[in-house]
Amino acid sequence: MKYKRISFGRGKGSITHNNRNFIANNVDRNRIANNVTFIAKPIGEVYEELFGGAVMRYNSKQKRNDRKIHGTYYEHLFHCKPSNSVITASDKRKSFYEDVVQIGKMEDSGYGTEDFQLVADCLTEYMNGFQSRNPNFHVFNAVLHMDEATPHLHIDYIPIGHYKRGMDTQNGIAQALKEMGYGEGKQAIARWREKEVEVLNEICRRHGIEPLPPEKARGTLEVSEYKEQRRKAEQLTAENEKSQSELDALNDELKTATEKKVKIVEIDSIETKKSRFSRNKISLSKEDFQNLSDLIRPCEKTGCKRKAD
């Protein structure tokens, strides 16, 4: 049995990157042809397919023109033309969601390793059943990347919810999760993700892989866990800034003390002679007097007031 770490997290959501219309530096151009595209449909067309009928039904019920939806549903929600990147509406709805799924790491499943194709086969099997398992997550773009360090899936979908008020069919992830049986509240997405990870685990086991628990990232932490980690991080940052400030102050004090010592040593090195006019006074050459004046003036600015003996 082989042991591998499962990674299942939220992606940034860039169709341009996923479909290689833009090629990043970590992509091996010679292996782009090995990528597997399961589906790739323009998001604007998909929105019209999913919600165009609902817009018409909604508008037909409105007696006032200012209450009707003018233009497409996408433009109504996001106030822009369809974009290949995730757009967030004023009510926090996102134009689409992306999950990134990976089995193993570069060291045990990366390009050139024995299990490179094995994990790709597991991901392919997982993706083939994704839409049927999640009927309210409409997948419009899904790609298996084989041209980077380790095979991984980008799954992009639009959540569909059905409502009694407003449009009868809308973009709504909370309602979509509820309709698929994952309940309500902040933990609904966590329950869904846990179920999907278990499906992936079973696929891996059938292929001789024993999955290790997913590594938690910001996108998969529960709210309470994330807040606690953020609090600790902010506390450490504050402590580091305080320590740095104290260190800077000590360095300034050390620099000042060193300058004082240098001035004192230079003053002590000046040759003095007893004055012939008074037993309590000394005489200096004109050159030494000038040097002494030059030394004392900057020294007094820093608080050093040492007189020659």
Residue pairs with C-beta under 8 A, 6 or more apart in sequence:
1 208
1 209
1 210
2 108
2 115
2 208
2 209
2 210
3 209
3 210
3 211
3 212
4 103
4 104
4 105
4 108
4 109
4 115
4 119
4 204
4 209
4 210
4 211
4 212
5 103
5 104
5 105
5 211
5 212
5 213
5 214
5 215
6 102
6 103
6 197
6 200
6 201
6 204
6 211
6 212
6 213
6 214
7 100
7 101
7 102
7 103
7 152
7 214
7 215
8 99
8 100
8 101
8 102
8 193
8 196
8 197
8 200
8 214
8 220
9 99
9 100
9 214
9 217
9 219
9 220
10 97
10 98
10 99
10 100
10 219
10 220
11 98
11 99
11 100
11 154
11 156
12 86
12 98
13 85
13 86
13 94
13 96
13 97
13 98
13 156
14 22
14 84
14 85
14 86
15 21
15 43
15 84
15 85
15 141
15 156
16 22
16 84
16 85
17 24
18 141
18 143
18 145
18 154
18 156
19 37
19 40
19 141
19 143
20 27
20 32
20 35
20 147
21 84
23 29
23 32
26 148
26 149
27 147
27 148
28 111
28 147
28 148
29 147
30 147
31 111
31 146
31 147
32 147
34 146
34 147
35 143
35 144
35 145
35 146
35 147
36 120
36 124
36 143
36 144
36 146
37 142
37 143
37 144
38 127
38 128
38 139
38 142
38 143
38 144
39 139
39 140
39 141
39 142
40 140
40 141
40 142
40 143
41 140
41 141
42 82
43 74
43 82
43 83
43 84
43 95
43 96
43 140
43 141
43 158
44 72
44 74
44 81
44 82
46 138
46 140
46 158
47 72
47 73
47 74
47 82
47 158
48 72
48 73
50 138
50 158
50 160
50 169
51 73
51 167
51 169
51 170
51 171
52 72
52 73
53 169
54 73
54 167
54 168
54 169
54 170
55 69
55 72
55 73
55 76
55 167
57 167
57 168
58 68
58 69
58 166
58 167
58 168
59 68
59 69
62 68
69 76
69 167
70 76
73 167
73 171
74 82
74 95
75 81
77 89
77 93
77 95
77 171
78 87
78 89
78 95
80 87
82 95
83 95
86 94
86 95
86 96
86 97
86 98
87 94
87 95
88 94
88 95
89 95
93 171
93 172
93 173
94 173
95 158
95 171
96 140
96 156
96 157
96 158
97 137
97 156
97 157
97 158
97 159
97 173
98 154
98 155
98 156
98 157
99 153
99 154
99 155
100 152
100 153
100 154
100 155
101 123
101 126
101 152
101 153
101 155
101 200
102 119
102 123
102 150
102 151
102 152
102 153
103 109
103 119
103 122
103 123
103 151
103 200
103 204
103 209
103 211
104 110
104 115
104 119
104 150
104 209
105 150
106 149
106 150
107 113
108 115
109 115
109 116
109 118
109 119
109 150
109 151
110 116
110 149
110 150
111 148
111 149
111 150
115 209
116 150
116 151
118 207
118 208
118 209
119 150
119 151
119 209
120 144
120 146
120 151
121 207
122 200
122 203
122 204
122 207
122 209
123 144
123 151
123 152
123 153
124 144
125 203
126 153
126 199
126 200
126 203
127 142
127 144
127 153
127 155
129 199
130 137
130 139
130 142
130 155
131 137
131 138
131 139
133 196
133 199
134 157
134 180
134 192
135 180
136 159
136 160
136 161
136 175
136 176
136 177
136 179
136 180
137 157
137 158
137 159
137 160
137 176
137 180
138 157
138 158
138 159
138 160
139 155
139 156
139 157
140 156
140 157
140 158
141 154
141 156
142 153
142 154
142 155
142 156
143 153
143 154
144 151
144 152
144 153
145 151
145 152
145 153
145 154
158 171
159 171
159 172
159 173
159 175
159 176
159 177
160 169
160 170
160 171
160 172
160 176
161 169
161 170
161 171
161 172
161 173
161 174
161 175
161 176
161 178
161 179
162 168
162 169
162 170
162 175
162 179
163 169
163 170
163 172
163 175
173 189
174 184
174 188
177 183
177 184
177 188
177 189
177 192
178 184
178 188
180 192
182 188
182 189
182 191
182 192
182 195
183 191
186 222
186 223
187 222
190 220
190 222
193 220
197 214
200 211
201 211
204 210
204 211
205 211
214 220
216 225
218 226
221 229
256 302
256 303
259 302
259 304
260 299
260 302
260 303
260 304
263 295
263 296
263 298
263 299
263 304
263 306
264 299
264 304
264 306
266 291
266 295
267 292
267 295
267 296
267 299
267 306
267 308
268 308
270 284
270 288
270 291
270 292
270 308
271 285
271 288
272 282
272 283
272 284
272 288
272 308
272 309
273 282
273 283
273 284
274 282
274 283
275 281
275 282
275 283
276 283
282 308
284 292
292 308
299 305
299 306
